[in-house]
Amino acid sequence: WRTGTVRSFIPGHKSRLLMRVHNLKCTRCYKDAAGYGFLERECLIFSDLATGEPLTEWCNPFTERTVKDKQKFFYQHCRDHIDAQRARG
């Protein structure tokens, strides 16, 4: 479990604080016929800087567009396959 902040990064401009983020990641490696599988689930909750309430929409201060899709805010997952033998060198 991690808690932090999200900042902008645009080369040549001062960084801006955008929102808070709470992150929980679970990872599992397993052996299968092709080698080793890697399964990861990550939950990100973005929250308002002032109130700490989870965001259901967010206005991008650079484009002035509002993002309202909760799925883009709250869930991301990754599934990949790794070669553990080669990764160890």
C-alpha positions in Angstrom: 0.0 0.0 0.0 1.4 3.4 -1.0 0.1 6.9 -0.7 1.5 9.9 -2.5 0.8 12.7 -4.9 0.6 13.1 -8.7 2.6 16.0 -10.2 2.8 17.3 -13.7 6.1 17.1 -15.6 6.5 19.3 -18.7 10.1 20.0 -19.7 10.9 23.7 -19.1 7.9 24.3 -16.8 7.6 24.2 -13.1 6.0 21.0 -11.7 2.4 21.3 -10.5 0.7 19.2 -7.8 -2.4 17.6 -9.4 -4.0 15.1 -7.0 -3.3 12.5 -4.3 -3.0 8.8 -5.1 -3.5 5.7 -3.1 -2.1 2.5 -4.6 -2.4 -1.2 -3.8 -0.5 -3.8 -5.9 -0.6 -7.6 -5.7 1.8 -9.6 -7.8 2.1 -13.4 -8.3 4.6 -15.5 -10.3 3.7 -19.0 -11.3 5.3 -21.8 -13.3 3.6 -23.0 -16.5 4.5 -24.9 -19.6 6.1 -21.8 -21.3 8.2 -20.9 -18.3 6.9 -18.5 -15.6 3.8 -16.4 -15.7 3.5 -13.0 -14.1 0.1 -11.8 -12.9 -0.3 -8.4 -11.4 -3.3 -6.4 -10.2 -3.1 -2.8 -9.3 -5.8 -0.5 -7.8 -5.2 3.2 -7.9 -7.5 5.6 -6.2 -7.0 9.3 -7.1 -8.3 11.8 -4.6 -8.8 15.6 -4.3 -5.9 17.5 -2.8 -8.0 19.6 -0.5 -10.7 17.2 0.7 -9.1 13.8 0.2 -12.4 12.5 -1.4 -12.0 10.0 -4.3 -12.3 11.7 -7.7 -15.1 10.7 -10.0 -14.0 13.4 -12.5 -11.0 15.6 -12.9 -10.3 18.7 -14.9 -6.9 18.7 -16.6 -5.4 22.2 -15.8 -3.4 22.2 -19.1 -6.1 21.2 -21.5 -9.1 22.3 -19.4 -10.8 19.0 -20.4 -12.8 17.1 -17.8 -12.2 13.3 -17.5 -15.4 11.6 -16.1 -14.8 7.9 -16.8 -14.3 6.1 -13.4 -12.6 3.2 -15.1 -9.8 5.3 -16.2 -9.3 6.5 -12.7 -9.7 3.4 -10.6 -8.5 0.2 -12.2 -5.5 -1.0 -14.2 -4.2 -4.5 -14.6 -1.3 -6.1 -16.3 -0.7 -9.7 -17.3 2.7 -10.7 -18.8 5.0 -13.6 -19.2 8.6 -13.6 -18.0 11.6 -15.8 -18.5 12.9 -16.2 -15.0 16.0 -18.1 -16.1 17.2 -15.4 -18.4 16.2 -12.6 -15.9 18.6 -14.1 -13.3 21.5 -13.8 -15.7 
